[in-house]
Amino acid sequence: MEPVIDLSKEYGLVLEGGGAKGAYQIGAWKALREAGVKIKGVAGTSVGALNGALICMDDIDRAERLWRDISYSKVMDVDDDHMAKLFSKTKMTSEFLKETLRDTFRILGEGGTDITPLRQLIEENVNEDLIRQSPVEFYSCTFSVTDRKELNVDMKAVPEGEIKNMLLASSYLPVFKNTKLNGKTYMDGGLTNVLPMNSLLDRGYENLILIRIFGAGHEKKVAIPDEATILEIAPRVSLGSLLQFDGAKSRRNMKIGYYDALRTIYGLDGKIYYIEQKPEECYYLRQFMAIRPEVLEWLLSAYKLEQETSLAMRRYLEEILPLIAAELKLGKNWNYKSLYLAMLEATAKWYKVAKYQVYTVKELLEITRSRGTRRELTEEMPAFMRIILDLY
């Protein structure tokens, strides 16, 4: 695959805050790293700051291991089984909910959840010397409750031994028990600036890559210079709760981040799948035109249209395809390419074709058709799937 991103440029990486969703950012960074994207600086809020430290250290193995093995008890002083039940709808009994409510009021009365484990996690995984020696600039965002102001921190400029404290300062979610750091109280940076683009734009960066995880917080309005280039890597599916520190969920989110970054780096098509496609628009029209007479006859019947042979193809192109586009909610500006890919993706999803790999259009079509020929066609299937499967 050929990158569509300009690999000759240096980029600033902006990492959004979002708690447990942060595993997504490490997956995205892995893809950027493999593609040879040059990172000049990184700015992060909350979990984005922690991931920024790992990126400055250039330790992908440590970063993946941290998120692969994450658990609730490695971040908060809680019971893993209890927290797992809290996020499992199937285990939410009324008695469990009452118990959880009692625990919640008790924790709030004690000032919040103890995050001594998070401090230990940072201590074990962050190497201050590697960060200071790194060629990558590093900035974090936090909010000083003591000073009543947002802090845009140059992490390499803080006193020796303070980087880990400032990472913790950026991560104090409202539900966490807050402990003073060097006599001051801090709050999660997402309170005022969950996506710290300004940290890099104000320092002259013109090329930014935003890794979104849509965490809770305030997204500050930022004036973007005309000369700036802003690329975005963002999930199209839910990454779960910002407190769902579950290893299985994090491994899934890393995978999603990796493939979403590939979409940006290589210009992949698809809304559900990751499709490397080079055909021109006429290719997709030819695909529609290649419909077999038997399938076309079935479609005309399914859409309750007259089956006069001389008008069959015209009705198909001018009436059936627009109906399918509306069914797939493509809007008024659909074309043959967008329609064909939407139909192909919907059919592949129906047959549970593996999502997280890169396909060509031909590869995705072939594997989808192979699944379709092994299963019965049902009345519940949308009619357009017969076009993709070439069956009636």
Rosetta blueprint (number, residue, H / E / L):
1 M L
2 E L
3 P L
4 V L
5 I L
6 D L
7 L L
8 S L
9 K L
10 E E
11 Y E
12 G E
13 L E
14 V E
15 L E
16 E L
17 G L
18 G L
19 G H
20 A H
21 K H
22 G H
23 A H
24 Y H
25 Q H
26 I H
27 G H
28 A H
29 W H
30 K H
31 A H
32 L H
33 R H
34 E H
35 A H
36 G L
37 V L
38 K E
39 I E
40 K E
41 G E
42 V E
43 A E
44 G E
45 T E
46 S L
47 V H
48 G H
49 A H
50 L H
51 N H
52 G H
53 A H
54 L H
55 I H
56 C H
57 M H
58 D L
59 D L
60 I H
61 D H
62 R H
63 A H
64 E H
65 R H
66 L H
67 W H
68 R H
69 D L
70 I L
71 S L
72 Y H
73 S H
74 K H
75 V L
76 M L
77 D L
78 V L
79 D L
80 D H
81 D H
82 H H
83 M H
84 A H
85 K H
86 L H
87 F L
88 S L
89 K H
90 T H
91 K H
92 M L
93 T L
94 S H
95 E H
96 F H
97 L H
98 K H
99 E H
100 T H
101 L H
102 R H
103 D H
104 T H
105 F H
106 R H
107 I H
108 L H
109 G H
110 E L
111 G L
112 G L
113 T E
114 D L
115 I L
116 T H
117 P H
118 L H
119 R H
120 Q H
121 L H
122 I H
123 E H
124 E H
125 N H
126 V L
127 N L
128 E H
129 D H
130 L H
131 I H
132 R H
133 Q H
134 S L
135 P L
136 V L
137 E E
138 F E
139 Y E
140 S E
141 C E
142 T E
143 F E
144 S E
145 V L
146 T L
147 D L
148 R L
149 K E
150 E E
151 L E
152 N E
153 V E
154 D E
155 M H
156 K H
157 A H
158 V L
159 P L
160 E L
161 G L
162 E L
163 I H
164 K H
165 N H
166 M H
167 L H
168 L H
169 A H
170 S L
171 S L
172 Y L
173 L L
174 P L
175 V L
176 F E
177 K L
178 N L
179 T L
180 K L
181 L E
182 N L
183 G L
184 K E
185 T L
186 Y E
187 M E
188 D L
189 G H
190 G H
191 L H
192 T L
193 N L
194 V L
195 L L
196 P L
197 M H
198 N H
199 S H
200 L H
201 L H
202 D L
203 R L
204 G L
205 Y L
206 E L
207 N E
208 L E
209 I E
210 L E
211 I E
212 R L
213 I L
214 F L
215 G L
216 A L
217 G L
218 H L
219 E L
220 K L
221 K L
222 V L
223 A L
224 I L
225 P L
226 D L
227 E L
228 A L
229 T E
230 I E
231 L E
232 E E
233 I E
234 A L
235 P L
236 R L
237 V L
238 S L
239 L L
240 G L
241 S L
242 L L
243 L L
244 Q L
245 F L
246 D L
247 G H
248 A H
249 K H
250 S H
251 R H
252 R H
253 N H
254 M H
255 K H
256 I H
257 G H
258 Y H
259 Y H
260 D H
261 A H
262 L H
263 R H
264 T H
265 I H
266 Y H
267 G L
268 L L
269 D E
270 G L
271 K L
272 I L
273 Y L
274 Y E
275 I E
276 E E
277 Q L
278 K L
279 P L
280 E L
281 E H
282 C H
283 Y H
284 Y H
285 L H
286 R H
287 Q H
288 F H
289 M H
290 A L
291 I L
292 R L
293 P H
294 E H
295 V H
296 L H
297 E H
298 W H
299 L H
300 L H
301 S H
302 A H
303 Y L
304 K L
305 L L
306 E L
307 Q L
308 E L
309 T H
310 S H
311 L H
312 A H
313 M H
314 R H
315 R H
316 Y H
317 L H
318 E H
319 E H
320 I H
321 L H
322 P H
323 L H
324 I H
325 A H
326 A H
327 E H
328 L L
329 K L
330 L L
331 G L
332 K L
333 N L
334 W L
335 N L
336 Y H
337 K H
338 S H
339 L H
340 Y H
341 L H
342 A H
343 M H
344 L H
345 E H
346 A H
347 T H
348 A H
349 K H
350 W H
351 Y L
352 K L
353 V L
354 A L
355 K L
356 Y L
357 Q L
358 V E
359 Y E
360 T E
361 V H
362 K H
363 E H
364 L H
365 L H
366 E H
367 I H
368 T H
369 R H
370 S H
371 R H
372 G H
373 T H
374 R L
375 R L
376 E L
377 L L
378 T L
379 E L
380 E L
381 M L
382 P L
383 A L
384 F L
385 M H
386 R H
387 I H
388 I H
389 L H
390 D L
391 L L
392 Y L
